């Protein structure tokens, strides 16, 4: 079973299917289906799940039904993206919808509004380039790519979201930007000729072609010297926290910048071979499918976390139960010494902690320190 089928099973989509899942790099999740439905879950302290409330955590994927009141006839959502404390969606009519923390979304006459707990249509100034083809969100900013290849950057400046048309030093007159990606504080863009451009913060070399500690205002090309083979070309890009990734048409992955695993730690592009433990952490749903075959359920990532512990930290009760049904060990510890149960307490996933306690065969074998208040909380809730 594929990663999408596994998530579709959890969402109970029936004949519908997942079209896009937002990045897991931040603390809340978004999913878009082929029928244009949007689901959300996770951290919601600023209403970034778009469900009409600001409950601290949304345990299970929940459909954002408010879109039904916003979308015009024949209009539907075609893309989603999530930042630290806000979310964005793009429709087939180039309308941008946003919701979440007010400090990141305030602008114009609406600067006195509260946190936006429902999706709200925003009119962002794009000059003469009004049709948006793609969006992506960074930490407190986002970028928009227009249909004719122009890129706008929106930063949280004071009480306004101010657009900035990005200047590109394109190598050829025939080049057009066709894809963009926003990292925490840096950006990537891909042209129709397969060239990758970058701008923004470069403290960790995440821009790939500039002196460390510099900030690039102009997008310049990244040189893949001695990396690409004959007829090989970059087809996809991904800017993340302090590093960047690129995928070629020959299924090769290239990375630059800094990542805690030291797999990506370079100021220039280099080929990256990702071990399973890294992929298990970065692509949870894909590698959670090992549970469906009951193979190596207790595999650990680069920090010693099992799929069970990852599911607990993400608050995915269905996956936790799936792990338990496949005999996942409750005794496995991360490199910091956390077990599944201590992880549940750490992330305040008390309903999951109660499930783990009920599942455990021997309380005496629990090698953790249980906070009395937390224990009381889950016993009362149970």
C-alpha positions in Angstrom: 0.0 0.0 0.0 1.4 3.4 -1.0 1.8 6.4 1.4 -1.2 8.1 -0.2 -3.4 5.1 0.0 -2.5 4.7 3.7 -3.5 8.3 4.4 -6.6 8.0 2.2 -7.6 5.0 4.3 -7.3 7.1 7.5 -9.3 10.0 6.0 -11.9 7.6 4.7 -12.1 9.3 1.3 -13.9 6.6 -0.5 -13.7 7.4 -4.3 -11.9 10.6 -3.6 -8.0 10.6 -3.5 -5.2 12.7 -2.2 -3.7 15.2 -4.6 -1.3 17.0 -2.4 0.0 16.9 1.2 1.6 19.9 2.7 5.1 19.6 4.1 5.6 18.0 7.5 8.3 20.5 8.4 6.0 22.6 10.5 3.6 21.7 13.3 0.3 21.4 11.5 -0.7 19.4 8.4 -2.8 20.1 5.3 -4.1 17.6 2.7 -5.8 18.4 -0.6 -7.9 15.8 -2.4 -8.6 15.4 -6.1 -12.1 16.8 -5.5 -10.7 20.0 -4.0 -11.4 19.1 -0.4 -8.9 20.4 2.2 -8.2 18.6 5.5 -6.1 19.8 8.4 -4.8 18.7 11.8 -2.0 19.4 14.3 -1.0 22.6 16.1 -3.9 25.1 16.1 -3.1 27.8 18.7 -3.6 30.6 16.1 -6.4 28.9 14.1 -3.9 27.8 11.4 -6.0 24.6 10.9 -8.9 26.8 9.6 -11.6 25.0 11.5 -13.2 28.0 13.2 -11.6 27.7 16.6 -8.2 27.9 18.3 -8.1 24.7 20.3 -4.4 24.0 20.9 -4.2 20.7 19.0 -6.5 19.0 16.4 -5.9 15.3 16.9 -7.5 13.9 13.7 -7.6 15.1 10.1 -10.7 17.3 9.8 -12.2 18.8 6.6 -12.2 22.6 6.3 -15.8 23.0 5.3 -15.7 26.8 5.2 -14.4 26.7 1.6 -17.9 25.8 0.4 -19.0 29.3 1.5 -16.1 31.0 -0.2 -15.6 29.4 -3.6 -17.4 30.6 -6.7 -19.2 28.4 -9.1 -16.6 26.1 -10.9 -13.9 27.3 -8.6 -11.9 24.8 -6.6 -8.6 24.6 -4.6 -5.6 23.4 -6.6 -2.7 24.0 -4.1 -2.1 24.2 -0.4 0.9 25.2 1.8 1.5 25.6 5.5 3.9 27.8 7.4 4.7 28.0 11.1 1.5 29.7 12.2 -0.5 30.3 9.0 -1.8 28.4 6.0 -2.5 29.3 2.4 -4.5 27.8 -0.5 -4.7 28.7 -4.2 -7.8 28.2 -6.4 -8.0 27.5 -10.1 -9.2 31.1 -10.5 -5.9 32.4 -9.0 -7.5 33.4 -5.7 -5.4 33.1 -2.6 -7.0 32.1 0.7 -5.2 32.4 4.0 -5.8 31.8 7.7 -3.9 31.6 11.0 -1.9 34.1 13.1 -2.9 37.7 12.6 0.7 39.1 13.0 1.7 37.2 9.9 -1.4 38.0 7.8 -2.4 41.6 8.8 -2.3 44.2 6.1 -4.2 47.3 4.9 -7.6 48.2 6.5 -7.9 44.7 8.1 -4.8 45.1 10.4 -7.0 45.2 13.5 -8.6 41.8 13.0 -8.1 38.8 15.3 -6.4 35.6 14.3 -8.1 34.2 11.2 -9.7 30.9 12.2 -11.4 30.4 8.9 -10.0 30.6 5.3 -10.3 34.2 4.0 -9.9 35.3 0.4 -7.1 38.0 0.1 -6.4 40.3 -2.8 -2.6 40.5 -3.0 -1.1 43.2 -5.2 0.6 41.6 -8.2 0.9 44.6 -10.5 0.1 43.7 -14.0 0.8 40.0 -13.3 -2.5 39.1 -11.6 -2.8 35.3 -12.4 -1.1 33.2 -9.8 0.2 29.7 -10.9 1.9 28.5 -7.7 2.5 29.6 -4.0 4.7 28.4 -1.2 5.2 29.5 2.4 8.3 30.0 4.5 8.5 30.8 8.2 6.7 34.2 8.2 6.5 34.9 4.5 5.3 33.4 1.2 6.1 33.6 -2.5 3.8 33.6 -5.5 4.6 32.6 -9.1 2.5 34.1 -11.8 1.5 32.4 -15.1 4.1 34.4 -17.1 7.0 33.5 -14.8 7.2 36.5 -12.4 7.9 35.8 -8.7 6.6 37.9 -5.8 7.8 37.7 -2.3 5.5 38.7 0.6 7.1 39.5 4.0 5.6 40.4 7.3 6.7 44.1 7.5 5.2 45.9 10.4 1.4 45.6 10.1 1.4 45.0 6.3 2.1 42.2 3.9 4.3 43.9 1.3 4.9 42.4 -2.1 8.4 42.5 -3.7 9.0 41.6 -7.3 12.1 39.3 -7.4 14.8 40.2 -9.8 16.3 37.3 -11.7 19.6 37.1 -13.5 18.4 34.5 -16.0 21.1 32.8 -18.2 19.0 32.9 -21.4 16.3 35.1 -22.8 14.1 32.0 -23.4 14.1 31.0 -19.7 10.9 31.2 -17.7 10.4 30.3 -14.1 8.0 27.4 -13.7 8.4 26.3 -10.1 9.2 28.0 -6.7 9.9 26.8 -3.2 10.2 28.7 0.1 12.5 27.6 2.9 12.6 29.0 6.4 14.4 32.2 5.2 15.6 31.4 1.7 14.0 30.6 -1.7 14.5 28.5 -4.8 13.1 28.7 -8.3 13.3 26.3 -11.3 13.3 27.4 -14.9 11.9 25.6 -17.9 15.5 24.8 -18.9 16.2 23.1 -15.7 18.3 25.8 -14.1 17.9 26.4 -10.4 18.0 29.9 -8.9 18.2 31.0 -5.3 18.0 34.1 -3.1 17.5 35.0 0.6 19.4 34.0 3.8 22.6 32.0 3.2 24.1 31.5 6.7 24.3 27.8 6.2 25.0 27.8 2.5 21.4 27.0 1.7 21.5 29.3 -1.4 24.2 27.1 -2.9 26.2 29.8 -4.7 27.1 32.7 -2.5 29.5 33.5 0.3 28.4 32.1 3.7 26.6 34.6 6.1 25.4 36.7 3.1 21.9 37.6 2.1 21.0 37.6 -1.5 18.3 40.0 -2.8 18.7 39.0 -6.5 18.0 35.4 -7.7 21.1 34.0 -9.3 21.7 30.6 -10.8 23.2 27.7 -8.8 26.0 25.8 -10.6 25.8 22.1 -10.5 29.5 21.6 -11.5 30.5 17.9 -11.9 27.1 16.8 -10.5 24.8 16.3 -13.4 25.5 13.5 -16.0 24.9 13.7 -19.7 21.2 14.6 -20.5 20.5 14.9 -16.8 18.3 17.9 -15.7 16.7 19.1 -12.5 13.0 18.7 -12.5 11.9 19.4 -8.9 13.2 21.6 -6.1 12.6 21.8 -2.4 13.8 24.6 0.0 13.6 23.6 3.6 14.8 25.0 7.0 18.5 25.6 6.4 19.1 23.3 3.4 17.9 22.7 -0.2 17.1 19.7 -2.3 16.8 19.1 -6.0 15.6 16.0 -7.9 16.7 15.2 -11.4 15.1 13.4 -14.4 17.3 10.5 -13.6 15.9 10.1 -10.0 19.1 11.5 -8.4 18.8 13.8 -5.4 21.2 16.7 -4.8 21.4 18.8 -1.6 23.3 21.8 -0.2 23.1 23.7 3.0 23.0 22.2 6.5 20.9 19.4 8.0 21.3 17.9 11.5 22.0 14.4 10.1 25.0 15.8 8.2 23.7 14.1 5.1 23.2 17.5 3.6 26.1 19.8 4.8 27.6 21.6 1.9 27.6 25.2 0.5 27.4 23.8 -3.1 25.2 21.1 -4.6 26.3 17.5 -4.2 24.7 14.2 -4.8 22.9 12.8 -1.7 22.3 9.2 -0.8 19.5 9.1 1.7 19.5 6.2 4.2 16.2 4.7 5.3 16.4 6.3 8.7 16.4 9.8 7.2 13.5 9.0 4.9 11.6 7.5 7.7 11.7 10.9 9.5 11.2 13.2 6.5 8.5 11.1 4.8 6.5 9.6 7.6 3.5 8.3 5.6 5.7 6.6 3.0 7.7 4.6 5.5 4.8 4.0 7.8 3.6 1.7 5.0 6.1 -0.9 6.3 3.5 -1.5 9.0 1.1 -2.8 6.4 3.5 -5.6 5.6 4.5 -6.1 9.2 8.1 -5.6 8.3 10.6 -4.1 10.6 8.0 -2.1 12.5 10.6 -0.8 15.0 12.9 0.8 12.5 14.5 4.0 13.9 15.3 7.3 12.3 18.4 9.5 12.7 17.3 10.4 16.2 16.4 6.9 17.3 12.7 7.4 16.8 10.5 4.5 15.7 7.4 4.9 13.5 5.3 4.5 16.6 7.1 7.4 18.4 6.9 9.6 15.3 3.1 8.9 15.1 2.7 9.8 18.8 4.6 13.1 18.3 2.4 14.0 15.4 -0.7 13.0 17.3 -1.9 10.4 14.8 -4.0 8.1 17.0 -5.0 5.8 14.1 -1.3 5.2 13.2 -0.5 4.6 16.8 -3.2 1.9 17.0 -1.9 0.5 13.7 1.6 0.2 15.2 0.3 -1.5 18.2 -1.7 -4.0 16.1 1.5 -4.8 14.3 3.4 -5.5 17.6 5.4 -2.3 17.7 7.7 -2.3 20.7 6.9 0.1 23.6 10.4 -0.4 25.0 12.4 1.1 22.1 14.1 4.3 23.1 15.2 7.4 21.2 18.9 8.4 21.5 17.7 10.8 24.2 16.2 7.9 26.1 12.5 8.6 25.4 10.1 5.7 25.0 6.7 5.8 23.3 4.9 6.6 26.6 7.3 9.3 27.7 6.9 10.8 24.2 3.2 11.0 24.6 3.6 12.8 27.9 6.2 15.2 26.4 3.9 16.2 23.5 0.9 16.2 25.8 -0.9 13.5 23.8 -2.8 12.3 26.8 -5.5 10.2 24.9 -2.6 8.4 23.2 -0.8 7.9 26.5 -4.0 6.3 27.9 -4.1 3.9 24.9 -0.5 3.0 25.5 -1.0 2.4 29.2 -4.0 0.2 28.5 -2.0 -1.7 25.8 1.0 -2.3 28.0 1.2 -5.7 29.6 3.2 -4.8 32.6 3.3 -1.4 34.3 6.4 -2.4 36.1 8.4 -2.5 32.9 7.7 1.1 32.0 11.2 2.7 32.4 10.0 6.4 32.5 9.3 9.0 35.1 5.6 9.9 35.0 4.6 13.4 36.0 1.9 13.0 38.6 -0.2 15.8 37.2 0.0 14.4 33.6 -0.9 10.9 34.9 -3.9 12.3 36.8 -5.0 14.2 33.7 -5.1 11.1 31.4 -6.7 8.9 34.1 -9.5 11.5 34.5 -9.9 11.8 30.7 -10.0 8.1 30.4 
